[in-house]
Amino acid sequence: MAKSIAFENTAGAAGHQAVALRVQGDRSVFFDCAMRGYQDTLYVHAHRQFYRNCEISGTIDFIFGYATTLIQNSKILVRKPGVNQQNIVVADGTQQKNMPTGIVLQNCDIMPDPTLSPDRLTVKTYLARPWKAFSRAVFIENVIGDLIQPEGYIPWNDLEPNTKYCYFVEYGNSGPGSNAKSRASFAKGIISREEAAKYTAEPWLQASTWLPATSVPFDPSFTKAKV
């Protein structure tokens, strides 16, 4: 567990991959922490991980990895990338259909940081791209700013798009970037409340069996009432 700690990689936008924090311990918890970098800031490498009241900033694939991850009540700050680069928030590495892994953002603010804000409508920013074949990214009850492109998601690359089996879904988001009508055709779009519930803290992390012992606050299910 980490509390009130900042992890930073100062390589800058020109530094290419520059991880600020790599986490691979089961039942890892980060509370009131900051992870600051550019490309590949937070490497959620393995096992169950929970982040609450954190600030995570970066540019390309800046939350990425193979873990069973829930980021709750946090600030996701997108920074200004290098010349001719674009921003992608999440790049999950789930490789097989039956792997219980993926990256879930719940009740977070996804916004530009001050370096990007003046150019947020011209620099392209996406919610996720599929790093591996069964990539899973779930966005629940977030406030999504106008920096996100209408399509929301892009293929990994031209040679390995990884779009056939990826699972990119949304539920209960708000803000100008939350309109899912023009999302990429390979995304699954808006899901039901019942489906979204599978990715909340209790079923996703078995939260009640270990998070209370940390004294870190968490929402076991949805953070907002059904509307």
matplotlib code that plots the C-alpha trace (Angstrom):
import matplotlib.pyplot as plt

x = [0.0, 1.1, -0.4, 0.4, 3.3, 4.2, 5.9, 7.4, 9.4, 10.9, 12.0, 9.4, 7.4, 10.5, 11.6, 9.3, 8.5, 9.3, 7.5, 7.0, 5.6, 5.4, 3.1, 2.8, 1.9, -1.5, -3.9, -1.9, -3.5, -2.6, -4.4, -3.9, -1.0, 0.3, 1.8, 3.3, 4.9, 4.3, 4.3, 3.5, 3.3, 1.6, 2.4, -0.2, 1.8, -0.1, -2.7, -5.4, -4.8, -6.9, -6.3, -8.4, -8.1, -5.1, -3.8, -2.4, -1.0, 0.6, 0.3, 0.6, -0.8, -0.2, -2.2, -1.2, -0.5, -2.0, -3.5, -7.0, -7.2, -9.8, -9.0, -11.7, -12.5, -9.3, -8.0, -6.8, -4.8, -3.8, -0.7, 0.6, 2.5, 5.4, 5.1, 2.9, 1.9, -1.6, -2.8, -4.3, -5.3, -5.6, -3.7, -4.7, -2.8, -5.4, -4.2, -6.8, -10.6, -10.7, -8.1, -9.8, -7.8, -8.5, -8.4, -11.5, -11.9, -14.8, -16.0, -12.8, -12.4, -10.7, -9.4, -6.6, -3.8, -2.8, -0.1, -2.7, -5.8, -5.2, -4.6, -7.0, -9.3, -6.5, -4.3, -6.1, -6.9, -8.5, -9.8, -8.1, -6.5, -6.1, -2.6, -3.4, -6.1, -8.6, -7.8, -10.4, -11.1, -14.2, -15.3, -18.0, -19.5, -16.6, -16.7, -15.1, -13.9, -14.2, -10.6, -11.7, -12.2, -15.8, -14.6, -13.1, -10.9, -8.3, -6.7, -3.3, -1.6, -2.0, -0.3, -1.9, -5.1, -6.3, -9.9, -11.7, -12.1, -11.3, -13.9, -14.2, -17.4, -18.9, -21.7, -23.1, -20.4, -21.1, -19.4, -18.9, -16.6, -19.0, -21.3, -20.9, -22.9, -19.9, -17.6, -15.4, -17.3, -15.2, -16.1, -19.0, -20.5, -22.9, -23.6, -26.4, -26.1, -26.1, -23.1, -21.3, -21.8, -19.4, -16.6, -17.2, -15.0, -16.8, -17.1, -14.0, -11.5, -13.4, -12.9, -14.7, -12.2, -9.2, -9.8, -11.4, -8.2, -6.3, -8.8, -8.8, -12.3, -13.9, -17.2, -18.1, -20.6, -21.7, -20.9, -24.0, -27.7, -29.5, -31.1]
y = [0.0, 3.5, 6.7, 10.4, 9.6, 11.0, 8.9, 10.8, 10.1, 13.3, 12.0, 14.3, 13.8, 13.2, 10.3, 7.7, 4.9, 6.1, 4.3, 6.3, 3.3, -0.4, -2.5, -6.3, -7.2, -8.8, -6.6, -3.4, -0.2, 3.4, 6.2, 10.0, 9.3, 10.8, 9.1, 11.6, 11.0, 11.0, 7.7, 4.6, 6.4, 3.7, 0.0, -2.1, -5.3, -8.0, -9.1, -7.1, -3.4, -0.5, 3.2, 5.8, 9.6, 9.5, 11.8, 10.0, 12.0, 11.2, 11.1, 7.7, 4.5, 6.1, 3.5, 0.1, -3.5, -6.9, -6.5, -6.6, -2.9, -0.5, 3.2, 5.0, 8.6, 9.8, 12.5, 11.4, 14.2, 14.1, 16.1, 17.7, 15.0, 15.4, 16.8, 14.6, 12.4, 11.6, 10.7, 7.4, 6.9, 3.1, 0.2, -3.1, -6.2, -9.0, -11.7, -14.5, -14.4, -16.2, -14.0, -12.0, -8.9, -5.4, -1.7, -0.1, 3.6, 4.5, 8.0, 9.6, 13.0, 12.6, 16.0, 17.9, 19.2, 22.9, 22.0, 20.5, 22.6, 25.3, 22.6, 20.0, 20.3, 19.9, 17.3, 14.0, 12.1, 8.7, 6.7, 3.4, 1.2, -2.6, -3.6, -7.3, -9.4, -9.4, -6.0, -4.9, -1.2, -0.3, 3.3, 3.7, 6.9, 9.1, 12.8, 12.9, 16.2, 17.5, 16.5, 13.0, 12.3, 11.2, 7.7, 7.2, 4.3, 3.4, 0.2, -0.8, -0.3, -1.1, -4.5, -5.7, -3.8, -6.2, -5.0, -8.2, -9.4, -6.4, -5.3, -1.5, -0.4, 2.5, 3.0, 6.1, 8.6, 12.3, 15.3, 16.4, 13.5, 10.9, 10.8, 7.3, 7.7, 8.0, 5.5, 3.2, 0.3, -2.3, -0.8, -2.4, 0.9, 1.5, -1.6, -2.3, -1.5, -5.3, -5.8, -2.8, -4.1, -6.9, -4.4, -2.6, -3.2, -6.2, -8.6, -7.3, -7.2, -9.2, -6.0, -6.8, -9.6, -7.4, -3.6, -2.9, -4.0, -1.1, 1.6, 3.1, 4.2, 2.4, 2.1, -1.6, -1.0, 2.0, 5.5, 7.1, 6.3, 4.7, 7.3]
z = [0.0, -0.8, 0.5, -0.3, -2.5, -5.9, -8.5, -11.5, -14.6, -15.9, -19.3, -21.0, -24.2, -26.2, -24.0, -25.6, -23.1, -19.7, -16.9, -13.6, -11.6, -12.2, -9.9, -9.8, -6.3, -5.6, -3.6, -4.3, -3.1, -3.9, -2.0, -2.5, -4.8, -8.0, -11.0, -13.4, -16.8, -20.5, -22.5, -20.4, -17.0, -15.0, -15.7, -14.0, -14.6, -12.7, -10.2, -8.4, -8.1, -6.6, -7.0, -5.1, -5.1, -7.3, -10.0, -13.1, -16.0, -19.3, -23.1, -25.0, -23.4, -20.0, -18.1, -19.4, -18.5, -17.7, -14.3, -12.9, -12.2, -10.8, -10.7, -8.7, -7.8, -9.5, -11.8, -15.2, -16.7, -20.3, -21.2, -24.4, -26.4, -28.7, -32.3, -34.5, -31.6, -30.2, -26.8, -25.6, -22.0, -21.7, -23.3, -21.7, -22.5, -21.9, -24.3, -23.8, -23.5, -20.2, -18.5, -15.6, -16.4, -17.7, -16.8, -15.3, -14.6, -12.4, -11.2, -12.5, -14.3, -17.7, -18.5, -20.2, -18.0, -18.4, -21.0, -23.3, -22.5, -25.2, -27.9, -26.6, -29.6, -32.2, -30.5, -30.9, -27.7, -27.3, -24.4, -25.3, -28.0, -27.9, -27.0, -27.2, -28.8, -25.9, -24.6, -22.0, -21.0, -19.1, -18.4, -15.7, -14.2, -15.3, -16.3, -19.8, -21.1, -24.7, -25.5, -26.4, -30.1, -31.0, -32.1, -28.7, -29.6, -32.3, -33.4, -32.0, -35.4, -39.0, -38.9, -35.6, -35.1, -32.4, -32.9, -33.5, -29.9, -27.8, -25.2, -24.9, -23.1, -21.3, -18.8, -17.0, -18.1, -18.4, -19.9, -23.5, -24.3, -23.2, -26.2, -27.6, -30.7, -33.0, -31.2, -33.3, -34.8, -33.0, -29.6, -27.8, -26.8, -24.0, -21.8, -19.4, -15.7, -15.0, -17.3, -15.9, -12.3, -13.1, -13.2, -9.9, -6.9, -5.3, -8.2, -10.1, -7.2, -4.5, -2.6, 0.7, 1.4, 1.6, 1.0, 4.4, 6.2, 4.5, 5.8, 2.3, 1.3, -1.6, -3.3, -3.6, -6.4, -8.3, -7.0, -8.3, -8.0, -11.0, -13.2]

ax = plt.figure().add_subplot(projection="3d")
ax.plot(x, y, z, "-o")
ax.set_aspect("equal")
plt.show()
